[in-house]
Amino acid sequence: MSGFTAKEAAAYDRWKTQPPEETAPIAYDWQEAPLYPGDLCYITEDGYVLEDETKAYMDAVFRKEEINVWEEK
């Protein structure tokens, strides 16, 4: 016995099988990708940058150069 009435069980089954409602984006990031509530972002001059995309942003915006700090001049 599940402890639910037939009406409660039917309502639960309908709820369980319905897809979740689509959430509308609340903003867009520096690549025009949608952002949703709960996304963690950095705010930059170019717009929002998702925390997971910071490396891609840095590579796109800044030049990477290897230096040798022990090199004598």
C-alpha positions in Angstrom: 0.0 0.0 0.0 1.5 3.3 -1.1 -0.5 5.5 1.3 -1.9 7.6 -1.6 -5.5 7.7 -2.7 -6.2 6.9 -6.3 -6.7 10.6 -7.1 -3.4 11.5 -5.5 -1.6 8.7 -7.3 -3.1 9.8 -10.7 -2.0 13.5 -10.0 1.5 12.3 -9.1 1.7 10.2 -12.3 0.6 13.2 -14.4 3.2 15.5 -12.7 6.0 12.9 -13.0 5.5 12.4 -16.7 5.2 16.1 -17.7 8.3 17.7 -19.0 9.5 20.7 -16.9 8.4 24.1 -18.0 11.0 25.9 -20.2 12.6 28.8 -18.4 13.1 31.9 -20.4 16.6 33.3 -20.5 17.2 36.3 -18.3 20.3 37.6 -20.1 22.9 36.7 -22.7 26.6 36.2 -22.4 29.5 37.6 -24.4 28.9 35.0 -27.1 25.1 35.7 -27.2 24.4 32.4 -25.5 21.3 32.5 -23.2 21.8 32.7 -19.4 19.3 31.3 -16.9 18.6 31.9 -13.2 21.3 30.3 -11.1 24.1 30.6 -13.8 27.4 31.8 -12.2 29.0 34.5 -14.3 31.7 37.1 -14.3 30.8 40.6 -15.5 33.3 42.0 -18.0 33.5 44.8 -20.5 32.3 42.4 -23.1 29.3 41.2 -21.1 28.7 38.2 -18.9 31.1 35.3 -19.0 30.0 31.9 -17.5 32.3 30.6 -14.8 32.9 27.5 -16.9 33.8 29.6 -20.0 36.4 31.8 -18.4 39.4 29.9 -20.1 37.7 30.3 -23.5 37.1 34.0 -22.8 40.7 34.6 -21.7 42.0 32.7 -24.8 39.8 34.8 -27.1 40.6 38.2 -25.6 44.2 38.0 -24.4 47.4 37.0 -26.0 49.2 34.1 -24.4 53.0 34.2 -24.3 55.5 32.0 -22.5 58.2 33.7 -20.6 61.4 32.5 -18.9 61.9 34.4 -15.6 65.4 32.9 -15.2 66.7 34.2 -18.5 69.6 36.6 -18.0 69.9 39.7 -20.1 
